[in-house]
Amino acid sequence: MGVRDFSIGDVIRRNARISSNRECLVCGELRWDFRRFAQEAEALASALSSLGLKKGDRIGIVAHNCHEFLLLYGAAALAGYVMVPVNWRLKMGEIRFILEDTTPTVVFLGPDFLQVKKDLASDLSFVKTWAALGEGGGEGLPALSDLLDRERKPPEEVEVTWDDPYLIIHTAAVEGRPRGAVLTHGNLLTANIQAMALMGLGNKPVYLNLLPLFHIAGLNFALHVLHAGGKNVLMSRFDPEEAVRWIEKEGVTVIGTFPPMLTMLLDKAEELGKDLSSLEMAGGLDHPETIQRFQRVTGGTFWVGFGQTETSGFCSLCPFDERPGSAGKVAPLARLRIVDDYDRELPAGEAGEIVVRGPLIFRGYWNLEEETRYTFREGWHHTGDIGRLDEEGYLWYVKRKAEKELIKPGGENVYPAEVEKVLLQHPEVEEACVFGVPDKEWGEAIKAVCVLKPGSRLQPQALIDFVADRIARYKKPKYITFVPSLPKTEDGSVDRDRVKGEHGGR
């Protein structure tokens, strides 16, 4: 290990020494201080080593939020393992793809996801151990708690560096194939340091994990607060009534949110007469009127920004009221430019592709060298998003590039091509064009405009159900319109802009 190296494992060890008795983690009745968290993480790292794991091996996990989820992140940080958190909302075929792509040595399953082992184990011979989260395991699987009880000894010292991979998160499927973004210890530590400095987290933040730990936003906030010496309060899944009770009980100061979570939280607090005044800040996406309501009710600050999994979180950030309508000010540890189609930098006020470089930028896409080279062309990460910078460095988001058009229902990422691919698998669908439309509840909703084959009597709901049976339900269209034909461009491809203009797209 180099004299200048530092890892997330070093954060865990540091906090165990200097904040040993301060509460680190609350989950149901469980309460751990930083010393206990470090001890359990070290024991788990040792137990995983006894199963044959070595530095660089992947750990898959399909589970709702729980203390063992965060504990696995801790063990991986100490021993140099690479976490592969899988979106539990995905269908079995989508889960299979992610596991086949990353070949984890061990896979942990939450109590609600034991079927994954039943359906996939025979085809995934590279998984040496399947294990269950929760007391007692299930379906004959060893429980994580059993592994801990069996191997109560410090792990062997492993050199884990700033540049070592720590996490693979699969982004939305471009051309039907999800891409695993590889994030390093240094990426996430940089994001932590920047957030602590900009947002003023101090050393006693209390974060309520409303967002799932498989998502970069949920993990980011959890690690920011862990690094700052604060407390993570874990909810298995978002429930507005449970959330407002935890906020009042634990004096929660920080939350992350995507539509419609904040609206539901504010409504439930008003209904139950619960006090949300401990909330000092929230970050994420939401409608301006909801943000203003949050700030009025709590007295807290809502932070807005621009970022991706590939940028380890936010590369622009500011309080909503600082420049309403913007996507934040370019962050201190990011270089951000606006360029044209030939990668020439554009002057302030002109719209072009947002490109970024700096220590926040991910290592690359797992097993996709060509795609990584293309994304990093000219020495910049090309986000695929269009924006403009003003004279003072505030970023104004415009839209997505056509090659990377993206829909974000409730904070999830959905590429139209993936949904179109499934629609065209239906024997009665001839053509399909998918795009996002404004949605008051979810921010954006998915709409499909389809041409049916002659003689078809297919109904919209039947086609929606067909999609929902094949990919994650959040990717199914909310609206479907059938038309006799779709407009074409000169090269014969579907004219997406005309379709969106005629059928309600942005």
N, C-alpha and C positions, 0 to 999 in steps of 0.2 A: 504494500500500500504506500502510495506516495505521501510525502510530508504535507502536501496541500489537499489531499483527498478528504472527502466528507460524504457521508451517506445518511439515508433516513434512519438506518440502524443506529448511527451515532446520535441522532436526535433522541431516540428512545433511551439510549444509555445515559445521555446527558440529563434528561428530565428525571430519570430514576435517581440520579445523584443529587440534583439541586432542588427538585420539587417532589421529593419522594412521598410525602404524606398528602400531597394535594390530589383531590379527586381528578381522575383522568377519564373514566368511563362509567356511564350509567346505562343499564339495559334491564328494564323490569325491576326486579328486586336486587339485581347484582350491582355492586358498587366496588370499583377498583381504583386504587391510587396509582401513581406513576411507578412506584416500586413494584407493585403487584403485576401491573401490565407488563413491565420489562421481564419479570421473573417468568410469567406465563409464556411470553413470546420466546424467551430463550429455551424454555423447556420444550415448546412445540418445534422450534428449529432443530433441536437435538433429536426429537422423536421422528421428524421427517427425514433427517439424515440416516436414522436407523432403518428406514424403509428403502434406502438406496438413493435418495435424492442428493444431488451435488450442485454446486454453484452453476447457475445458468439453466437448470431444469425448470420446466414450467409446472405451475399448479393451477388447475382449473377449478372454478367454483360456480355453482348455480344455486343461488339461495337468496332469500329475502335478507334485509339488514338484520344483523345479530352481533353480539359481542365476539363470537368466534370468527365472523367475517373480518372484523377489524384486527383480531388477533392474528389471523393468517397473513394479513398485510404486514404486521409487525415481525412475525417469524421470517417471512420472505426477505424483509429488509435486513435482518441480522445475518442471514445465511447466504444471501446472494441468489435466492430463487426468484423466478419471474412469475408474477401473478397474471392469470388470464380470467378476469371476471366476466361472466356470460350474462347477458340480458335475459332475465327469467321470463320475459314476455314473449320470447321467440318460440317458434314452433320447433318440433323435434328435428326436422331436417336442417333448420338453420343452426341449431345447437351442434348438430353433427358436423356441419361444415367448419365451425370455429374450432372444435376440438381436433378435427382432422388437420386443420391448417397449422395448429400450434403444437400438436402431439404432447400434451402434458403427461408427466409420469404418474401423477396422482390427481384425482378429481374428487372434490368435496361437494356433497349434495345436501341442500336443506331438506327438512322433513316433507315439504310439499313437492319435492322434485326427485324422489327416489325412482320414479318411472324412467328417468334418463338412463340409469344403469341397466334396467331391464331391457330397454329398447336398443341401446347402443353398444353395450359392453362386448358383445360377441364380434362386433366389427372393428372395435378400437383396441387392438392387441397391444398398442404402445402404452396404454394406461395400465400400470402395474398394480395400482391400489385404488379402489373406490372406497370412500369413507363418508360417513354421515355426520352432519351437524346436529346438535341437540343431545339431550341426555339419552343414553341407551342406544343410540343409533337407530337402525330400522332395516327391515328386509335382510337381516343377516350381515349387514355392513358393520365394520368396526366404527365406533364413534370417536370423534376427535378427542373427547374427554378421556376415553380409554387409552388413546395414544399418549396423552399427557401423563396419565397415572403410571404408565408403564416405563416412561423414560424421564425421570426427574433428575436430570443432570445438565450442567452448563454445556452449550454447544461448543464444538471445536472452533477455534478462531479462524475466521474466513476473511480474506481480503476483499472488501466490497468498495468499489471506487465510485467517484462522482459520475463517471461515464458508463458505468455498468447498467444494462437494461433492468428495469424493475417491474414493468407493467406493459401488457399488450391489450389495448382496447380496440375492438373492431368497430370501425365507422360504418356509416350507411353504405349500402351496396351500390357501387357505380357499375353500370352494365351488368347488374345481377350478382356481383361478387363483392362481399364485404372485404375491407382491407384492414389488417391489423396494424394499428399505429403503435410503434415501440417507443415508450417513454423511459428515460433514464432517471436515476436518483438525482442527478444534477438538474434535469428539467423540473422535477417536482419541488426540489429544494429552492430553486430560483423562484418558482411561482409562490411558494410559501413566504419567502423573504419579501418579495414585492408586495404581496397582499398585506402582510403585517405592517409594512411601512406605510402603504397608501391608505389602508382602511383603519389604521390605528387600533389594531386588535389588542394591544397591551398584553398582559400576561395572565388575565383571568377571564377570557371569553368563555361563554357557554353556548355550544352549538347544538341545535336540535336537528338531527338528521332526517329531514323530510324527504330528501332526495335519495335514490338508491345508490349503494356503494359500488355498483358496476358502472356508474356514469361518471365521466370526468368531473362534472360539476359537484356531485355529491362527495366524491373522494377528495377533490380539491379542498372544499371547506373543512372536511374532517381532518385532513393533514395540516391545513393552515392553523387550525385551533390546537391540534396536538403539538405542533412545533412551537406555538406560542405559550405552551404550558397551560392551556385551557382544558375544558371538560367537554367530551362528546356524549350527548344523550341520544341513544339509539331508539328509533321506532322501526318495527319490522316492515310496515307499509304505511303510506300516508293515510291518516284518518283525522279529519279536522277536529272532532271532539277530543280525541286523545291528545292531539297536538296542543290545543289551547290549555289543556290541563297540565301538560308537561311544562309549557312556557311559564305558567303561573307558579307551579310547584318548584321548579329548578332555577327560576330567574334567568331564563334563556335570553341571551343577548344577540345571537346571530342565527339567521336562517337563510337558506337558498331556496329559490322557488321558480316554478314555471306555471303558466296558465293551465287550469283555473285554480291552482292550489291556494294562492293568496286570497282570492275572493272568498273561497270556501272557509278559509281560516278566519277571516274578518267577520264573515256572516255568523259563524258558529260562536265566536267570542261575544258578539253582540247579543245573540240569542241566549247564551248562558250567563251573561253578565260577568265574563272573565276579564281579568286585567292583563293587558299586553304591554304595559308601559316599560317592562324590563328590556324589550327589544330595542337595541341600539342601531341595528343595521340588517338589511336584507339585500340579497343580490340575485340577479338572474334576468328573466324576461317577464314583462307584463304590460298591460295597457296603461297609458298615462293616467287615466282616471282612477285605476286601482292603486297605482303607485302613490298618487296624491292622497288617496283615502288612507293607505297604510301610514304615511308620514303624519297625517293629521291625527289619527287614532293613537299612534304609539309615540310620536315625537322623534322617531328614529329616522335614519337616512337610507334611501334605496339607491344602491349602486348599479350603474348600467355599464356595459362594456361590449367588446367584440372579442371573440376567441373561438377556438376549435379544440378538439381533442389533440390535434397535431401541434397546437401552440401551448400545450400544457395548461390550458385555461385562458385567462384574459391577457391580450396584448394591447388593449386600450381600456381605460377604466376611469370613471369619475362619478360623483354623486349626481343623481338625476337632475336636481335643481341647478347644478353648475352650468349646464348647457342642455336645456330640455330638447329632446328630439335627437340628440347626438348619440353615438355609440361609445362615448368616452374619449378621453385624451390619451394620446400615445403614451404607453407605460414606460417607466424609467429603464427597464431592462429589455426593451424591444426596439428594433429599428423597423419602421413601417414606411412603405412608399406606395404611391399610386402610379401604375404603369399602363401603357397602351398595349396593343396586341403584339408589339415588337419589343416589349420590355423596356421601352423608353420612359423615363420618369416624367410625369405630368405635373404642371404647376398647380398651386393651390386653387381649389374651386372646380377643377375638372375631374370628371368621373372616369375611373378605370379600375383595373384589377388591383386588389389589396395584396401586396406581397410583404413578407416579414422575414427578418433574420435575427439571430441572437440566441442566448442560452435557454430560452423557452422552447425553441423549436425541436420537435421530436427527432429521434434517430433515423427514422425511415419506416417504410411499410414492410412488415414481416414477409420474407420470402418473395418480395416483389421489387427486384432491383431496377427494372426498367421504369416502373411507375414512380419509384423513388427518385430516380435521375430526372425524370420529366418534371416532377413536382418541384425539385430543387434546381431547375435550370437557371443559369446566370447567377448562381450563388444565393438565390432567394427562395423561400418557401412560397409557392403560389397557392393562395387560399381558394381560388375559384369564385370569390365574391367580389362584387363591384361596389366601390365606395368613393368618397372624395374627402380630402383633408382641407380644413380651412386654414387661414393664416396663423391661427394660434395653436394648431396641432390637434384639433378635435376631429374625430372621424365621423363621417356621416354615411350610414349604410344606404345603398341604393337598391341592389338586387343581386341575384346569383347569376354567374355566367351560364350561358346556354349549355355548355358542356358539363356543367356541374350543378344543374338546377336541383334545388333541394326544397322539400316541404318539411315544416317543423310543427307537427301537431302535439301540443303539450310539452314541447322541449325535446321530443325525440326527432331523429333525423330520418327522413324517408326520401329516397331518390325515385323520381317518376319511372325511370327505366325498369326498376325492380318490380313495381306494381304492374306496369304494362306487360312485362314478361309473363306474369301470372294470368292476367286477363286474357292474353292471347292463347293460353293453354286451354281455355274453354272451347269446346268444339263448335260453338255457335257464334264466336266473336271473330270478326274479320280484321278490324283495326281498332286501335285504342290510343288515346292521348290523355295523359294524366298530369295534373297540375294542382297547385295550391290555391285556395280561395280564403278570403278573410272569414274568421269564425270568432264570434264573441266569447265563446266558452274556452276554446282550445288555442286561440291565437291564429292558427291556420287549420284548415281541414282539407282533406283530399277529395278531389273531384275527378271523375273519369268520363270522357266523351267517347262513345264507342259506336262502331258500325257493326251491325249483326249480319250474319250470312242469310241469303234469301230463304224466306219461309220460317225464320226463327220466331218463336213466341216467348223468348226469354224475358223474364221480368227483372227490373233493377235489383230487388232485394235478393233474388236467387244468385245473381252475379256477385253481389257483395259478400254473401255467405260463401260462395265458391272461393273467393280470395282469402277470406278469414280462415278457411280450413287449411290453407297452404302456407301462409306466412303469418307473422305476428299480427294480432288483431288491430294494433294501432296503425298498421300499414294498409288496412282495408279502406276503400273509398267510403266516404260519408254520403256522397252524392254521385249518381250515375245518370247520364243523359244519353239516349240513343238517337243517332242521326243517320240520314241516308248515306252521307259521304263526309269525308274530312278534306278540308282544303289542302292543296299541295304547293310546295315551292317548285322552282324550275327544275331542280334535280329529282323531283318525284317524291321527296320525303314530306312528311306531315308538316304543315306550316303551323308550328306551335303558337306563335304569336297571334295569328288570326284566330285559332281555336280559343285561346284564352280570352282574346278581346270579345269574341262572340258569345262566350259562355261563362263570363264572370271571373276569370282569373285576373291576378294583379298585373 
